[in-house]
Amino acid sequence: MIYRLVLLLSLFGFWKLVKRDNSMRDGISPTLWIPTLWVMIVSSRPLSMWAGFGGGSSTMEGSPLDALFYFVLIIAAFVVLSRRGLNWSLVISQNWPVFLFYGYLLISVLWANSTPVSFKRWVKEFGNIVILLVILTEENPQQALRAVFVRCAYLLLPLSVIFIRWFPSLGRFYSSHGGGGEFVGVTTQKNNLGALVLVCGLIILWDWREQEPSRKMRTQKWIHGGLLLMGLYLFYMCNSVTSMVCFGVGAVIIAATRLRFLRQRLRLLGVLVLAAALSFWAFDQMFGLKEEVIEGLGRDMTFTGRTDVWRELLNLKTDPMFGVGFMSFWDDMQYRSKLPNWVAFSAHNGYVEEYITGGWVGIFLLVLMLIAVGFRINKRLMWDGDYGIVRFAIFPVTLIANFSESYFAYMSPIGFLFLLAAIGYAPGFVNQSNEALATDQDPESQAEDVINLHAAPTLRSHVR
């Protein structure tokens, strides 16, 4: 009985915290619940698992309830964007590497083992872009972005602790591959719990820094501090090393830019991070540094058996040029029958997963997208203030996370956050709403200048 009372109190606390949070954020609308619900489900469990009904009889069939949920949210997002007058052609032209990558994934459904199933999965994945544009077309998109992930943290982090401690049938899982126990919280797998804490933790850290020094905000800082401590506890429980390392990298980048030396030379941040990566590689070649670091994190050089998975997958010799088609490999018995039963339904590597899905063409377009996004984010560092720093931090975090899990074009909170950082702005909406800024600037600069005008006071001080 007391456990159920704790659960009810946590839900009541979520409602009160969201109500308080809304009162302190300007420029967000009720339509923000569309991306909030989307991120909550993507970051935790499918709706059919929460409801206890509506699941499909096979992975190919999928869940009718989940399909309906995603379809309704995508349609609602399209309606919102239409009413806001989003200029799709401008969004696509300014983010052409992202749309080129997703366009190729769409074409790849034609040679998938089941084109209709692959197409439905592509629509759901592309829905991430539609949903995130709702955030970016809010009056104050940066406040909206923070509000979405803070709301998720208010609900999902306490629920994860409650599930693990008092509802073990919901918060713990025994793997069919080895029978080991895992703490999963509100998710379905320990690394998914790590990904949830990672994305919420980075945004909470950003939101914490943006808060003004007032009595009301001081209470908010304590709340955010409590959430961060809760996240560290969940990191410890789930033992997701990749997510912990990524959170450390992101937090160091965000914190380091408070130093005057870096704050005045933000354009050098990309060079410094690249230099640090190359230095690590050089020391590793000379002294075997990587092995010591990995063993220090409690792992071995097989990355908990991941290298064995990669070897088995690459030995299948799928189509090297075009791959097997978008998200169709794990349902294709022609390949599945050749794999050992200890290989789960994931390559545990975003780059290997993309090679299997789209071949070398897919890898080329993925690398092209990553290079273009990296240059674009680095270019805007001087003008985006803390928003640009967080976008920059998300970039290496995504690159690192995909070495041990599959997040590129895969329904996940890390994939969603990466797309948010990659696109960054919704220029069509901004330009139509602020015609007074029609100058000789390129459309992207016009759009971003308008958004900077709507930013929080602390951000505007950094821009100056």
C-alpha positions as CSV (number, residue, x, y, z in Angstrom):
1,M,0.0,0.0,0.0
2,I,2.8,2.5,0.9
3,Y,4.5,1.8,-2.4
4,R,1.4,2.8,-4.3
5,L,1.2,5.9,-2.2
6,V,4.8,6.8,-3.1
7,L,3.9,6.3,-6.8
8,L,0.8,8.6,-6.5
9,L,2.9,11.3,-4.6
10,S,5.5,11.2,-7.4
11,L,2.8,11.8,-10.0
12,F,1.3,14.6,-8.0
13,G,4.8,16.1,-7.6
14,F,5.3,15.9,-11.4
15,W,2.1,17.9,-11.9
16,K,3.1,20.5,-9.4
17,L,6.7,20.8,-10.8
18,V,5.4,21.2,-14.3
19,K,3.0,23.9,-13.2
20,R,5.7,25.7,-11.4
21,D,8.1,25.3,-14.4
22,N,5.5,26.7,-16.8
23,S,5.0,29.8,-14.7
24,M,8.7,30.7,-15.0
25,R,9.1,30.2,-18.7
26,D,8.0,32.8,-21.3
27,G,7.2,32.0,-24.9
28,I,6.0,28.5,-24.7
29,S,2.5,27.2,-25.7
30,P,0.3,24.3,-24.8
31,T,1.2,22.7,-28.1
32,L,4.6,21.9,-26.5
33,W,2.9,18.8,-25.0
34,I,3.1,17.2,-28.5
35,P,6.9,16.9,-28.4
36,T,6.8,16.3,-24.7
37,L,4.7,13.2,-25.0
38,W,6.7,12.1,-28.0
39,V,10.0,12.4,-26.1
40,M,8.6,10.7,-23.0
41,I,7.6,7.6,-24.9
42,V,10.7,7.5,-27.1
43,S,12.8,7.8,-23.9
44,S,11.0,5.2,-21.9
45,R,8.7,2.4,-23.1
46,P,6.2,2.0,-26.0
47,L,2.7,3.1,-25.1
48,S,1.4,-0.4,-25.5
49,M,3.7,-1.5,-22.7
50,W,2.5,1.3,-20.4
51,A,-1.1,0.5,-21.2
52,G,-0.7,-3.3,-21.0
53,F,-2.6,-3.9,-24.3
54,G,-2.5,-3.1,-28.0
55,G,0.8,-4.9,-28.7
56,G,1.4,-6.6,-32.0
57,S,1.8,-10.4,-32.4
58,S,5.2,-9.9,-34.1
59,T,8.0,-7.4,-34.7
60,M,7.0,-7.2,-38.4
61,E,3.4,-6.4,-37.5
62,G,4.2,-3.9,-34.7
63,S,1.7,-2.5,-32.2
64,P,-1.5,-0.9,-33.6
65,L,-1.7,1.2,-30.4
66,D,1.8,2.5,-30.8
67,A,1.3,3.1,-34.5
68,L,-1.8,5.1,-33.8
69,F,0.0,7.1,-31.1
70,Y,2.8,8.1,-33.3
71,F,0.5,8.8,-36.3
72,V,-1.7,11.1,-34.2
73,L,1.2,13.1,-32.9
74,I,2.8,13.5,-36.3
75,I,-0.4,14.7,-37.8
76,A,-1.0,17.1,-34.9
77,A,2.6,18.4,-35.4
78,F,2.0,18.9,-39.1
79,V,-1.2,20.9,-38.3
80,V,0.7,23.1,-35.8
81,L,3.5,23.8,-38.3
82,S,1.0,24.6,-41.1
83,R,-0.8,27.1,-38.9
84,R,2.5,28.6,-37.9
85,G,3.4,29.0,-41.6
86,L,6.6,27.0,-41.6
87,N,8.6,27.3,-44.8
88,W,9.5,23.7,-45.5
89,S,11.5,24.5,-48.7
90,L,13.7,26.9,-46.7
91,V,14.1,24.4,-43.8
92,I,15.1,21.6,-46.3
93,S,17.5,23.9,-48.3
94,Q,19.3,25.0,-45.1
95,N,19.5,21.4,-43.8
96,W,20.0,19.6,-47.0
97,P,22.7,17.1,-45.7
98,V,20.2,15.9,-43.0
99,F,17.3,15.6,-45.5
100,L,19.6,14.0,-48.1
101,F,20.5,11.3,-45.6
102,Y,16.9,10.7,-44.7
103,G,15.9,10.8,-48.4
104,Y,18.4,7.9,-49.1
105,L,17.0,5.9,-46.2
106,L,13.5,6.4,-47.7
107,I,14.7,5.1,-51.1
108,S,16.3,2.1,-49.4
109,V,12.9,0.8,-48.3
110,L,12.5,-0.2,-51.9
111,W,15.0,-3.1,-51.5
112,A,14.0,-4.0,-47.9
113,N,12.7,-7.5,-47.3
114,S,9.3,-5.9,-46.5
115,T,8.9,-2.5,-48.2
116,P,5.6,-1.6,-46.4
117,V,7.0,-2.4,-43.0
118,S,10.2,-0.6,-43.7
119,F,8.3,2.5,-45.0
120,K,6.2,2.6,-41.9
121,R,9.3,2.6,-39.7
122,W,10.8,5.3,-41.8
123,V,7.7,7.5,-41.4
124,K,8.0,7.1,-37.6
125,E,11.7,7.9,-37.6
126,F,11.2,11.0,-39.9
127,G,8.5,12.0,-37.5
128,N,11.3,13.0,-35.1
129,I,12.1,15.9,-37.5
130,V,8.4,17.0,-37.7
131,I,8.0,16.9,-33.9
132,L,11.2,18.8,-33.2
133,L,10.2,21.6,-35.5
134,V,7.2,22.2,-33.2
135,I,9.8,23.0,-30.5
136,L,11.8,25.2,-32.8
137,T,8.8,27.2,-34.0
138,E,7.7,28.2,-30.5
139,E,8.0,31.9,-29.6
140,N,11.0,31.1,-27.5
141,P,12.5,27.8,-28.9
142,Q,15.3,27.6,-26.4
143,Q,13.0,27.8,-23.5
144,A,10.7,25.3,-25.2
145,L,13.6,22.8,-25.8
146,R,14.6,23.0,-22.1
147,A,11.0,22.7,-21.0
148,V,10.4,19.5,-22.9
149,F,13.4,17.6,-21.4
150,V,12.9,19.1,-17.9
151,R,9.3,17.8,-18.0
152,C,10.6,14.4,-19.0
153,A,13.1,14.5,-16.1
154,Y,10.4,15.5,-13.6
155,L,8.4,12.4,-14.5
156,L,10.8,9.7,-15.7
157,L,13.8,10.0,-13.4
158,P,11.7,9.7,-10.1
159,L,9.6,7.0,-11.6
160,S,12.8,5.1,-12.6
161,V,14.0,5.2,-9.0
162,I,10.6,4.1,-7.7
163,F,10.3,1.2,-10.1
164,I,13.8,0.0,-9.3
165,R,13.4,0.2,-5.5
166,W,9.7,-0.7,-5.0
167,F,8.4,-2.2,-8.2
168,P,11.1,-4.7,-9.3
169,S,8.7,-6.4,-11.8
170,L,8.7,-3.0,-13.6
171,G,12.1,-1.6,-12.9
172,R,14.3,-4.7,-13.2
173,F,14.9,-7.1,-16.0
174,Y,16.6,-10.4,-16.4
175,S,18.3,-10.7,-19.8
176,S,17.6,-13.8,-21.9
177,H,21.2,-13.6,-23.1
178,G,23.1,-14.8,-20.1
179,G,20.4,-14.3,-17.5
180,G,22.1,-11.4,-15.8
181,G,20.0,-8.8,-13.9
182,E,19.6,-5.3,-15.1
183,F,18.2,-2.1,-13.6
184,V,16.1,-0.5,-16.4
185,G,13.7,1.9,-14.5
186,V,11.0,3.2,-16.9
187,T,12.9,1.9,-20.0
188,T,13.3,-1.6,-21.4
189,Q,17.1,-2.0,-21.2
190,K,19.9,-0.7,-19.0
191,N,21.6,1.3,-21.8
192,N,18.3,2.9,-22.6
193,L,18.0,4.1,-19.0
194,G,21.5,5.5,-19.4
195,A,20.5,7.3,-22.6
196,L,17.5,8.8,-20.8
197,V,19.6,10.1,-17.9
198,L,22.2,11.4,-20.4
199,V,19.9,13.6,-22.4
200,C,17.9,14.8,-19.5
201,G,21.1,15.5,-17.5
202,L,22.7,17.6,-20.2
203,I,19.6,19.8,-20.7
204,I,19.1,20.2,-17.0
205,L,22.7,21.2,-16.6
206,W,22.1,23.9,-19.3
207,D,18.9,25.0,-17.8
208,W,20.6,25.3,-14.4
209,R,23.2,27.6,-15.8
210,E,20.6,29.8,-17.5
211,Q,18.6,30.5,-14.4
212,E,18.9,34.0,-12.9
213,P,20.0,34.5,-9.3
214,S,16.7,35.2,-7.5
215,R,14.9,33.6,-4.6
216,K,12.4,31.8,-6.8
217,M,15.2,30.6,-9.1
218,R,17.3,29.5,-6.1
219,T,14.5,27.0,-5.3
220,Q,14.5,25.9,-8.9
221,K,18.3,25.3,-8.7
222,W,17.8,23.0,-5.7
223,I,15.2,21.1,-7.7
224,H,17.5,20.7,-10.7
225,G,20.4,19.8,-8.4
226,G,18.2,17.0,-6.9
227,L,17.4,15.7,-10.4
228,L,21.1,15.6,-11.3
229,L,21.9,13.6,-8.1
230,M,19.0,11.3,-9.0
231,G,20.5,10.9,-12.5
232,L,23.9,10.0,-11.0
233,Y,22.2,7.4,-8.8
234,L,20.5,5.9,-11.9
235,F,23.8,5.9,-13.7
236,Y,25.3,3.9,-10.9
237,M,22.4,1.5,-10.8
238,C,22.2,0.8,-14.6
239,N,26.0,0.8,-15.0
240,S,25.8,2.2,-18.5
241,V,29.4,3.2,-19.0
242,T,28.9,4.7,-22.5
243,S,26.2,7.1,-21.2
244,M,28.3,8.0,-18.2
245,V,31.3,8.8,-20.3
246,C,29.2,10.8,-22.7
247,F,27.6,12.8,-19.9
248,G,31.1,13.5,-18.5
249,V,32.3,14.7,-21.9
250,G,29.2,16.9,-22.4
251,A,29.4,18.3,-18.9
252,V,33.1,19.1,-19.2
253,I,32.5,21.0,-22.5
254,I,29.6,23.0,-21.0
255,A,31.5,23.7,-17.8
256,A,34.8,24.5,-19.5
257,T,33.3,27.3,-21.6
258,R,32.7,29.3,-18.4
259,L,36.4,29.9,-18.4
260,R,37.2,33.4,-19.7
261,F,39.9,32.0,-22.0
262,L,37.4,29.8,-23.9
263,R,34.5,32.2,-23.6
264,Q,36.4,34.7,-25.6
265,R,37.6,32.2,-28.1
266,L,34.6,30.0,-28.7
267,R,35.4,29.6,-32.4
268,L,38.5,27.6,-31.3
269,L,36.4,25.1,-29.3
270,G,36.0,22.8,-32.3
271,V,39.8,22.9,-33.0
272,L,40.5,22.2,-29.3
273,V,38.2,19.2,-29.2
274,L,39.6,17.8,-32.4
275,A,43.2,18.4,-31.0
276,A,42.2,16.5,-27.8
277,A,40.8,13.6,-29.8
278,L,44.0,13.4,-32.0
279,S,46.2,13.7,-29.0
280,F,44.4,10.8,-27.3
281,W,44.8,8.7,-30.5
282,A,48.5,9.5,-30.6
283,F,49.1,8.6,-27.0
284,D,47.0,5.4,-27.5
285,Q,49.3,4.4,-30.4
286,M,52.4,4.9,-28.3
287,F,51.3,3.8,-24.8
288,G,48.1,1.7,-25.3
289,L,46.1,4.4,-23.4
290,K,42.7,3.2,-24.7
291,E,43.1,-0.2,-23.0
292,E,44.0,1.3,-19.7
293,V,41.0,3.7,-19.9
294,I,38.6,1.0,-20.8
295,E,39.8,-1.4,-18.1
296,G,39.6,1.5,-15.6
297,L,35.9,1.8,-16.5
298,G,35.4,-1.8,-15.6
299,R,35.2,-3.1,-19.2
300,D,37.4,-5.2,-21.5
301,M,38.6,-4.6,-25.0
302,T,35.7,-6.5,-26.5
303,F,33.4,-3.7,-25.2
304,T,31.3,-6.3,-23.3
305,G,31.2,-8.6,-26.4
306,R,30.4,-5.9,-28.9
307,T,33.4,-6.6,-31.0
308,D,32.2,-10.2,-31.4
309,V,28.8,-8.9,-32.6
310,W,30.4,-6.6,-35.1
311,R,32.5,-9.4,-36.4
312,E,29.5,-11.7,-36.9
313,L,27.5,-9.0,-38.6
314,L,30.3,-8.0,-41.0
315,N,31.0,-11.6,-41.9
316,L,27.4,-11.9,-43.3
317,K,28.6,-9.9,-46.3
318,T,25.4,-7.9,-46.8
319,D,25.2,-5.7,-49.9
320,P,28.3,-3.5,-49.5
321,M,27.1,-0.7,-51.7
322,F,23.4,-0.2,-50.8
323,G,22.8,-2.4,-47.7
324,V,19.7,-4.4,-47.0
325,G,17.2,-1.5,-46.7
326,F,16.0,0.7,-43.8
327,M,15.4,-1.2,-40.5
328,S,14.8,-4.5,-42.3
329,F,17.9,-6.5,-41.3
330,W,16.7,-7.8,-38.0
331,D,13.5,-9.2,-39.5
332,D,15.2,-10.9,-42.4
333,M,15.5,-14.6,-41.6
334,Q,17.9,-15.0,-44.5
335,Y,20.5,-13.2,-42.3
336,R,19.1,-13.9,-38.8
337,S,19.4,-17.6,-39.3
338,K,23.2,-17.2,-39.9
339,L,23.8,-15.4,-36.7
340,P,24.5,-17.0,-33.3
341,N,21.6,-16.8,-30.8
342,W,23.6,-14.5,-28.5
343,V,23.5,-11.7,-31.1
344,A,20.6,-9.5,-30.0
345,F,18.4,-7.2,-32.2
346,S,21.1,-4.5,-32.4
347,A,24.5,-4.0,-33.9
348,H,25.4,-2.0,-30.8
349,N,27.2,0.5,-33.1
350,G,25.5,3.2,-35.1
351,Y,28.1,3.1,-37.9
352,V,27.9,-0.7,-38.3
353,E,24.1,-0.5,-38.2
354,E,24.1,2.2,-41.0
355,Y,26.5,0.1,-43.1
356,I,24.2,-2.9,-42.8
357,T,21.2,-0.7,-43.6
358,G,22.5,1.5,-46.4
359,G,25.9,0.2,-47.4
360,W,28.8,2.5,-48.3
361,V,26.4,4.9,-49.9
362,G,24.6,5.3,-46.5
363,I,28.0,5.6,-44.7
364,F,29.1,8.4,-47.1
365,L,25.8,10.3,-46.6
366,L,26.0,9.8,-42.9
367,V,29.6,11.2,-42.8
368,L,28.6,14.1,-45.1
369,M,25.8,15.0,-42.7
370,L,28.0,14.8,-39.7
371,I,30.7,17.0,-41.2
372,A,28.2,19.6,-42.4
373,V,26.4,19.6,-39.0
374,G,29.8,19.9,-37.2
375,F,30.9,22.8,-39.3
376,R,27.6,24.6,-39.0
377,I,27.4,24.3,-35.2
378,N,31.0,25.4,-34.8
379,K,30.4,28.4,-37.1
380,R,27.5,29.6,-34.9
381,L,29.3,29.2,-31.6
382,M,30.1,32.9,-31.3
383,W,26.5,34.0,-31.9
384,D,24.4,31.3,-30.2
385,G,25.6,31.8,-26.6
386,D,25.0,28.9,-24.3
387,Y,22.6,27.4,-26.8
388,G,25.4,27.0,-29.3
389,I,27.7,25.5,-26.6
390,V,25.0,22.9,-25.8
391,R,24.5,22.1,-29.5
392,F,28.3,21.7,-29.7
393,A,28.4,19.4,-26.7
394,I,25.7,17.2,-28.1
395,F,27.7,16.6,-31.3
396,P,30.7,14.7,-29.8
397,V,28.4,13.0,-27.3
398,T,26.4,11.6,-30.2
399,L,29.6,10.5,-32.1
400,I,30.9,8.7,-29.0
401,A,27.6,7.1,-28.0
402,N,27.2,5.6,-31.5
403,F,30.4,3.5,-31.0
404,S,28.6,1.2,-28.6
405,E,24.9,1.7,-29.4
406,S,22.9,2.4,-32.5
407,Y,21.3,5.9,-32.4
408,F,21.6,7.2,-35.9
409,A,18.1,7.1,-37.5
410,Y,17.0,5.0,-34.7
411,M,14.1,5.9,-32.4
412,S,16.0,7.1,-29.3
413,P,16.3,10.2,-27.1
414,I,19.9,10.6,-28.2
415,G,19.0,10.5,-31.9
416,F,16.2,13.0,-31.2
417,L,18.5,15.4,-29.4
418,F,21.1,15.1,-32.1
419,L,18.6,16.1,-34.8
420,L,17.5,19.1,-32.6
421,A,21.1,20.2,-32.4
422,A,21.8,19.5,-36.1
423,I,18.8,21.6,-37.3
424,G,18.9,24.2,-34.5
425,Y,16.4,26.6,-36.1
426,A,13.2,26.8,-38.0
427,P,13.9,29.7,-40.4
428,G,10.7,29.6,-42.5
429,F,8.6,30.3,-39.4
430,V,10.9,33.1,-38.1
431,N,11.2,34.9,-41.4
432,Q,7.4,35.0,-42.0
433,S,6.8,36.2,-38.4
434,N,9.5,38.9,-38.5
435,E,9.4,40.6,-41.9
436,A,11.1,43.7,-40.4
437,L,14.4,41.8,-40.3
438,A,14.5,41.3,-44.1
439,T,18.0,42.6,-44.8
440,D,20.9,41.6,-47.0
441,Q,21.7,38.7,-44.7
442,D,21.3,35.1,-45.9
443,P,18.1,33.5,-44.7
444,E,19.8,31.4,-42.0
445,S,21.4,34.4,-40.4
446,Q,18.1,36.3,-40.5
447,A,16.3,33.4,-38.8
448,E,18.9,33.0,-36.2
449,D,19.1,36.7,-35.4
450,V,15.4,36.7,-34.7
451,I,15.7,33.7,-32.4
452,N,18.5,35.4,-30.5
453,L,16.1,38.4,-29.9
454,H,13.7,36.0,-28.2
455,A,16.4,34.3,-26.1
456,A,16.7,34.6,-22.3
457,P,18.5,37.6,-20.9
458,T,21.5,35.6,-19.9
459,L,21.8,34.3,-23.5
460,R,21.6,37.8,-25.0
461,S,24.4,39.0,-22.7
462,H,26.6,36.3,-24.1
463,V,25.7,37.2,-27.6
464,R,26.8,40.8,-27.0
